[in-house]
Amino acid sequence: MVSSRTLNIAALGFLFAVIVTVFWQIETTFKEQGIASGGPYDNAAAYPRTIAILIGALLVVQLVTELLRRGDRAPAKDIARSDLRRAGLMLAVFAVYLGGLTTVGYHLATAPLIFAIMWICGMRNVLKLALAAIGIATGFAFLFEVFLNVVLPLGIWDIFIPW
Amino acid sequence: MIFEFLSAGLDVLLSPLALGLTFIGIVVGLIVGAMPGLGPLMGIILLLPVAIGLPPVAAMGFLIGIFVGGSCGGAVSAILLRIPGTPLAAATLFDGYPMAQKGRASDAIGIAITSSAIGGLIGGVVLVFCAPLLARFASNFAPPEYAMLAIMGLFAIVVISGGSVVKGLLAGSFGLLIATVGTDSFSTGLRFTFGSNNLLNGFHIVAVVVGLFAISEMAAQMLGRDLLKTPNVKVARPGLRTVAMTLKHSVNLLRSSAIGTFFGAIPGAGGVISSFTSYAVAKAAAKPDEKYGEGAEGGVVATEAANNATVGGTLVPTLSLGIPGDASSAMLLGALLILGFIPGPAMFENNPDVVGGIFMVYLVSNVFLLIAGILATPLFVYVLRVPKVYLIPSILLLCSIGTFALQSSVFDLQIMLTFGFIGILFRAADYPLAPVVIGMILGPILEANLRRALLISRDGYWIFVDRPVSATLVVINALLLVAMVYLTFKRLSGLKQGELQKAMSVEE
């Protein structure tokens, strides 16, 4: 089980990485473009640098707060491993879907996504799953393509429904 | 002046598209509000991509309808399931659920809807009268005032909205930083684009917000074990007699609406604080035989009138100063910016039809709320019966298509997913997400006005204290800063005491 302290440290680590990126960019690409110094008009680095320094100062305060509660290693919430796995699997499936959307196309990729997520949620009736997946995918496609004139990704096989 | 806005707005409102979309917005808002875990903010975020392709007043009618309907919809699940659909309806539980247990669920829902509509209308009257006056006052504002106002908006939200001040400030600063990505409007230099042409205009706010809120919320919903469960709820349609029941509490209604409007106009306070405050005030002012907490009609009236009046109040600083009162109004402000309008005094001067249109759609949306709420309650009850197993994939799909539809860009989908992971991390570490959005919206206003102020200044930063209004705002910001430091130290000393008590209890 992940403790709330570990999660807080992870968030602080992320924000620290953001600060490092800001200073690294200012020292490299900003300087190359000549926008890292000068007056208010030319100096595009002053504002992000100030915000990054502010974040840095706040990180120190937050770190001190974390150190003060060093005895607190309580779990963040009472979340079972199986529940976490379900959420993680959903995100993984969703990431794969987004990654393959332009290649496979909306109409081929979406029904399997919905089927997979409903399966992860615990539904096991295959017929119900298939009907719901096809129904939801087609319903949304109809709504966006017909009413809002959105061209959904066709994929490399140019698959579309001529409504 | 006010009537000029209203007549200009009436012309734009009286189109089937604007009226129809406002009504649809109300229905959608009531549905997303009723569904636990969603709410008006999520409704606005999910449907923002649909709205930005529409004419401005129709788009704002749709979004404001969702805001108004969503602020009321949470009461339905609070009354029927004892689960507030939104935090706004948390105080409605106290008397709404006991009323349902006594077999008066339809009365409770009817009173909640009527109170919301009347509270919203009172908030609307304040909006119509106060926003133009505030905008006129702000028309003399120059870059120093706007820069200080942007800082005040961010500080106020962090101080008032509760939780850890440091985490709120970190989240807000992160939002400010996100807003710097892209081409700098002054020097035309490229900032944090990493050589990608997709980042030349920065992150699309909708992709960021959908990721932060919707994706992380769906991941949180997946942790529940009630994904296949169908809640067993039954309710009859509330009749028009509930309107009469509500009007019996006219003093409570007016007082709660006034409290809601007041808190709405203060950035950061929002509907949750206003509904709890008005409930506490109503309970204190009630006669003992009213029995608050055991199914008193007045309890439902107080909370629902207040949380919907907040919407009108929050639109006052949003429209007249360009400073959002909460995350939902920040999204409305974002929508206006995407539609090509910059909220503030200039919008009142240059686009009276849009301002008047927004006033009118807000007022009309509260009338629609009463009609749709009373007539369509069975629909919302039916929606409550839809298991999450169908809702989660549908919402994920809506997020994906909606974000893709913005610019037909797969890159936006990648941004959405990335910010989804950031949202999950922030939620897990108990960082508030609203300051990120507000920081992202206020960021460009703050930076541009800060740099403009320094450009026109002959004395550097002294320009911020040389001007009376700016100097007043500097003092307010300093006070807010002191409040933040005080709250942080108070929290730290609380932690120390907690540690001490823990250590003592271990020794014992």
Interface residues (C-beta under 8 A of the other chain):
Chain A: V2 S4 L7 N8 A10 A11 F14 L15 V18 T21 V22 Q25 T29 F30 Q33 G34 I35 G39 P40 Y41 D42 N43 A44 Y47 P48 I51 A52 L54 I55 L58 L59 V61 Q62 V64 T65 L68 R69 G71 A76 I79 D83 L84 R86 A87 M90 L91 F94 A95 Y97 L98 L101 T102 Y106 T110 L113 I114 I117 M118 I120 C121 G122 M123 A132 A133 I136 A137 F140 F144 L148 V150 V151 L152 P153
Chain B: V50 G53 V166 K167 L169 L170 S173 F174 L176 L177 T180 D184 F186 S187 G189 L190 R191 F192 I215 M218 A219 A220 M222 L223 G224 R225 L227 L228 K388 V389 Y390 I392 P393 S394 L396 L397 L398 S400 I401 F404 A405 S408 V410 L413 Q414 M416 L417 G420 F421 I422 I424 L425 F426 A428 A429 D430 Y431 E447 L450 R451 R452 L454 L455 T488 R491 L492 L495 K496 G498 E499 K502 A503
